[in-house]
Amino acid sequence: MPVCEEKLKKIVRNTLEIITLKELKEKIESGEKLKGYLGFEPSGLFHIGWIIWAKKVQDLVDAGIEMYLLEATWHAWINDKLGGDIERIRECARYIRYALKGLGINIDRIKFIDAEELVSDKDYWAIVLRAAKNLTLARVKRALTIMGRRADEAETDFSKLVYPLMQIADIFYLDLDIAVGGMDQRRAHVLARELAPKLGFKKPIAIHTPILSGLLGPGRMEYKSDEEAILNIKMSKSKPGNAILIHDEPEVIREKIRKAYCPPRQTQFNPILEINKYILFAQDKFVLHIDRPEKYGGPLDVYSYDELEKLYVEGKLHPLDLKNATAEALIKYLEPVRKLFKENREAQYYLNEMLKTKITR
């Protein structure tokens, strides 16, 4: 496989959308050194939904992209995460570095940037203001879904309206070629692409990863937009029982998965199938072993997600058998994380600090 094609394959796998694939291909084929970033809010305990973006960052590093991880401490403060306690938020950023390390992310090949570095530069705020002068209030309000908020939540806290402008400024200030994030970050990335030519910056290529559905399922609510659906259905640690944490003990993982939403034959918003699709089968040469009695079909090895989904939709795999197999595979997957947090004193300290902290939406 040609080098460019191999790089492109690494970058594109396990994504939902690339704006645009043509631009990405041209950039890679140009041979120029590319810079990419992902910004994350240090907002509390690391759940398995975040594994998707963490592994995507590693994919880009492996493809030769110079990757930056922005520890969005100020953004988390604006978004009232960890009770708006900036010191707790900073501690959380340090905890997340250990979480990434435990997941096998090569953090030595990633450049970490604290939002404090950006906000201390007047040039950064000049970009924020230039972006603001080229956007209407309505456009900025619609972008509040990037922070997991509704447009009307800015009515009581004006700082929320600064958040989308800061995210646009992050991209321009760092002079990036690629912006990576979950599908919930789409509006900010699209705004950055629209504003780039007007403000004289590079138009960033946007790479969007899947959002893992919460264990509790979608409920019976009807949603006005895709963004609202993502906001309400995605895995969230602020809802009890809705998320699996990467350092949960095996019995806790088994119990959470046992209770999880997993309707027979249904794939939409099915968190157990999604864990397989976006996490387990994202591993090279992964095989899901399903251990079941002979009277229910006997043991079964599944070699691809497509095969798993077909079995499930056709009713040839019972939800309980799928849950049991998924739990055991996930426990094994997360073993290095549990090991690191048990053996590394500093990692243990930051985890304990996070466990003492109330998680806020």
Buried (B, 14 or more C-beta within 10 A) or exposed (E): EEEBEEBBEBBBEBBEBBBEBEBBBEBBBEEEEBBBBBBBBBBBBBBBBBBBBBBBBBBBBBBBBBBBBBBBBBBBBBBBBBEEBEEBBBBBBBBBBBBBBBBEBEBEEBEEBBBEEBBEEEEBBEBBEBBBEBBEEEEBBBBBBBBBBBBEBBEEEEEBBBBBBBBBBBBBBBEBBBBBBBBBBBBBBEBBBBBBEEBEBBBBBBBBBBBBBBBBBBEEEEEEEEBBBBBBBBBBBBBEEBBBBBBBEBEEBBBBBEEBBBEEEBEEBBBBBBBBBBBBBBEEEBEBEBEBEEEEBEEBEBEEBEBBBEBBBEEEBBBEBBBBBBBBBBBEBBEBBBEBBEEBEEBBBBBEBBEEBEBBE
